[in-house]
Amino acid sequence: MSASLHALDPATFRTDFVRFAIDSGVLRFGSFKTKAGRMSPYFFNAGLFNSGATVGKLAAFYAQALMAANVEFDMLFGPAYKGIGLATATSVALVEHGRDVPFAYNRKEAKDHGEGGTLVGAPMQGKVVIIDDVISAGTSVNESVAMIRAAGATPSAVLIALDRMERAGADDALSAHSATQEVSQRYGIPVISIASLADILALAEQGTGGFDEHREAVLAYRARYGVN
């Protein structure tokens, strides 16, 4: 499975991931309330990648996206909680690309016995890629950057599954930029995504994916909240 992903045509890689997310029930269409309080016509829940097969394939997509981005990195960091499994699995998948990459993650609460502290895994050093599922308000990234820098390492990129390409802020005070753009500008590092809303819409334009009935709602949502 990993070997076939390694050989994927970059032109189809992103839409292949969208199809995979739909088939796995991770990307769904309907009416969903987001963390920002908006009613969205689609919802992406990476927590539903919850079997060995789907997590293995997801990790292969993460590894492929990271290698294609050509960023320098020495290790991975997964913010608790979803990022823990994602960093672990992606580290395994990177072996298929000839990279044996260490990883670390944090605890939500500091351990007061044993080795103590909030960080678990490999020592934090060098250039670090933060791995998560999506960026909403950017809180997880902000906390991760602070921990990485406090440990003497350097954040080099953020790697996520889906970029919603959505303007940040409340409806009456929308930012000109998306949450991913704001993170990139704030820290001067790239935000890499396996796929984006543009790829979802590209699949809809092909008449595939099984969500034709939701296409107009997604386009209307994009027109209201989207960024280029």
Phi and psi in degrees as a GROMACS rama.xvg file:
@    title "Ramachandran Plot"
@    xaxis  label "Phi"
@    yaxis  label "Psi"
@TYPE xy
-64.9289  -37.4431  SER-2
-64.2365  -38.8675  ALA-3
-68.1958  -36.6525  SER-4
-66.1641  -37.1092  LEU-5
-59.0289  -30.8056  HIS-6
-96.256  6.13362  ALA-7
-62.02  143.959  LEU-8
-67.2216  123.662  ASP-9
-54.6853  -26.6641  PRO-10
-69.4591  -24.6067  ALA-11
-109.395  -8.16874  THR-12
-56.625  -45.528  PHE-13
-69.158  -43.5045  ARG-14
-70.2836  -29.4516  THR-15
-61.4746  -38.5315  ASP-16
-67.39  -40.3508  PHE-17
-60.8632  -44.5403  VAL-18
-60.6112  -43.5035  ARG-19
-60.7082  -42.8811  PHE-20
-65.3547  -38.9477  ALA-21
-67.0803  -47.1733  ILE-22
-62.2342  -29.8233  ASP-23
-86.2515  -3.25558  SER-24
75.5336  13.0477  GLY-25
-83.6112  -37.0263  VAL-26
-104.052  115.928  LEU-27
-126.388  157.497  ARG-28
-122.557  144.87  PHE-29
158.88  -122.414  GLY-30
-140.726  115.991  SER-31
-134.897  140.391  PHE-32
-89.8879  124.122  LYS-33
-85.2719  171.957  THR-34
-60.3241  -29.3986  LYS-35
-79.9684  -2.54903  ALA-36
88.0745  6.99104  GLY-37
-87.0939  152.645  ARG-38
-94.0995  109.829  MET-39
-103.044  143.147  SER-40
-80.7796  -1.44149  PRO-41
-145.02  158.191  TYR-42
-143.88  133.888  PHE-43
-117.774  116.358  PHE-44
-123.546  94.4288  ASN-45
-65.3235  -16.4526  ALA-46
-64.2948  -16.3264  GLY-47
-84.5906  -3.33928  LEU-48
-79.167  88.4589  PHE-49
-132.153  28.3079  ASN-50
-131.742  163.434  SER-51
-57.8569  -42.2113  GLY-52
-66.7325  -46.2408  ALA-53
-71.1878  -38.2063  THR-54
-67.1032  -38.4633  VAL-55
-62.1033  -42.2168  GLY-56
-70.6233  -39.3673  LYS-57
-59.1287  -45.7236  LEU-58
-61.4812  -36.9549  ALA-59
-64.0828  -37.9574  ALA-60
-64.9643  -43.7813  PHE-61
-58.2437  -48.1873  TYR-62
-62.0201  -41.7111  ALA-63
-63.0358  -44.4776  GLN-64
-63.7087  -40.3245  ALA-65
-66.6061  -44.9404  LEU-66
-66.4153  -35.8498  MET-67
-69.2047  -23.0806  ALA-68
-76.2369  -16.2303  ALA-69
56.1422  42.2199  ASN-70
-99.2821  150.796  VAL-71
-82.8249  133.673  GLU-72
-154.229  149.53  PHE-73
-113.275  -23.8719  ASP-74
-159.674  171.555  MET-75
-115.381  149.822  LEU-76
-131.082  128.518  PHE-77
-112.967  110.072  GLY-78
-67.949  137.535  PRO-79
-63.205  138.735  ALA-80
-106.289  -39.2148  TYR-81
-59.3621  -34.8352  LYS-82
-64.9977  -21.6481  GLY-83
-62.1164  -54.5056  ILE-84
-65.3829  -36.4078  GLY-85
-65.9919  -43.3674  LEU-86
-66.3921  -41.2502  ALA-87
-61.3815  -51.0709  THR-88
-66.5073  -38.6367  ALA-89
-66.5156  -36.2783  THR-90
-58.915  -41.9361  SER-91
-64.7715  -44.61  VAL-92
-65.7886  -29.2533  ALA-93
-67.7728  -18.2809  LEU-94
-60.5829  -33.0117  VAL-95
-64.0361  -18.922  GLU-96
-102.465  12.4574  HIS-97
80.1012  17.2979  GLY-98
-119.012  120.297  ARG-99
-100.739  94.8308  ASP-100
-106.251  125.995  VAL-101
-70.4356  160.281  PRO-102
-142.985  160.634  PHE-103
-145.071  165.296  ALA-104
-151.527  173.493  TYR-105
-115.99  157.592  ASN-106
-92.0617  151.874  ARG-107
-70.3181  -32.0405  LYS-108
-126.002  138.88  GLU-109
-64.5684  139.092  ALA-110
-82.3946  129.769  LYS-111
-102.835  14.2171  ASP-112
-141.879  173.74  HIS-113
63.4406  -133.005  GLY-114
-75.8333  -16.5562  GLU-115
69.1794  -175.603  GLY-116
82.2656  -177.644  GLY-117
-109.243  -14.4955  THR-118
-96.714  140.052  LEU-119
-129.45  144.045  VAL-120
108.46  -149.988  GLY-121
-67.3524  151.181  ALA-122
-57.8003  137.582  PRO-123
-75.4959  114.224  MET-124
-158.195  156.818  GLN-125
72.8646  -150.449  GLY-126
-94.3677  125.932  LYS-127
-116.782  131.895  VAL-128
-98.9149  125.438  VAL-129
-87.4702  127.976  ILE-130
-116.34  126.256  ILE-131
-145.496  -177.994  ASP-132
-87.3703  -51.9341  ASP-133
-142.276  170.414  VAL-134
-117.178  119.798  ILE-135
-101.525  -85.5352  SER-136
-89.2264  -11.4237  ALA-137
85.7384  4.87337  GLY-138
-60.6668  -45.3019  THR-139
-61.4323  -40.6789  SER-140
-66.7028  -43.4212  VAL-141
-56.9933  -45.5746  ASN-142
-66.1761  -39.334  GLU-143
-65.4788  -45.3996  SER-144
-58.7944  -42.7618  VAL-145
-62.1266  -43.405  ALA-146
-66.6192  -41.2662  MET-147
-63.5563  -46.0871  ILE-148
-67.2967  -38.7692  ARG-149
-62.8281  -28.4805  ALA-150
-85.3961  -1.27015  ALA-151
89.9121  10.4169  GLY-152
-103.32  179.006  ALA-153
-126.104  122.556  THR-154
-68.0785  130.398  PRO-155
-112.983  -20.0871  SER-156
-172.135  162.533  ALA-157
-118.468  132.029  VAL-158
-117.846  120.419  LEU-159
-127.047  165.833  ILE-160
-79.0098  -49.3265  ALA-161
-134.041  128.689  LEU-162
-96.4234  112.972  ASP-163
-72.4723  -11.207  ARG-164
53.249  46.1226  MET-165
-121.059  134.216  GLU-166
-62.4591  137.508  ARG-167
-81.6679  164.105  ALA-168
98.9947  169.664  GLY-169
-72.3553  160.171  ALA-170
-57.5312  -32.0373  ASP-171
-91.0557  4.02448  ASP-172
-150.416  53.0955  ALA-173
-68.3747  136.209  LEU-174
-73.4879  158.127  SER-175
-77.742  -9.93431  ALA-176
-121.846  159.257  HIS-177
-82.2753  169.032  SER-178
-61.3932  -38.6664  ALA-179
-68.0281  -39.523  THR-180
-64.3386  -39.6149  GLN-181
-65.5902  -40.5515  GLU-182
-62.4482  -45.8405  VAL-183
-60.8855  -42.9766  SER-184
-70.6137  -38.3762  GLN-185
-63.9516  -40.5661  ARG-186
-109.855  -4.62037  TYR-187
66.6915  33.9793  GLY-188
-130.021  153.458  ILE-189
-75.1516  148.361  PRO-190
-108.041  114.995  VAL-191
-100.532  131.916  ILE-192
-122.997  145.024  SER-193
-63.4205  -43.3344  ILE-194
-149.615  174.852  ALA-195
-144.05  175.924  SER-196
-58.2718  -34.5116  LEU-197
-59.5988  -35.2626  ALA-198
-73.0205  -33.5888  ASP-199
-63.1207  -45.434  ILE-200
-68.2509  -34.1353  LEU-201
-63.4923  -38.0658  ALA-202
-66.9898  -38.5031  LEU-203
-63.6631  -38.4066  ALA-204
-63.8368  -28.1779  GLU-205
-77.6114  -8.24578  GLN-206
76.0042  18.4776  GLY-207
-119.78  172.599  THR-208
101.859  -16.8857  GLY-209
74.3867  24.1032  GLY-210
-131.268  32.2459  PHE-211
-55.3483  -38.041  ASP-212
-66.2202  -17.6527  GLU-213
-102.156  -2.33348  HIS-214
-58.531  -47.0036  ARG-215
-64.8454  -36.7378  GLU-216
-65.9026  -40.163  ALA-217
-66.4506  -40.9604  VAL-218
-63.7471  -40.047  LEU-219
-65.3749  -39.886  ALA-220
-65.4161  -41.6718  TYR-221
-62.1438  -41.3161  ARG-222
-63.9192  -34.7934  ALA-223
-79.9709  -41.2612  ARG-224
-116.06  -8.1545  TYR-225
-76.0546  157.936  GLY-226
-123.673  163.295  VAL-227
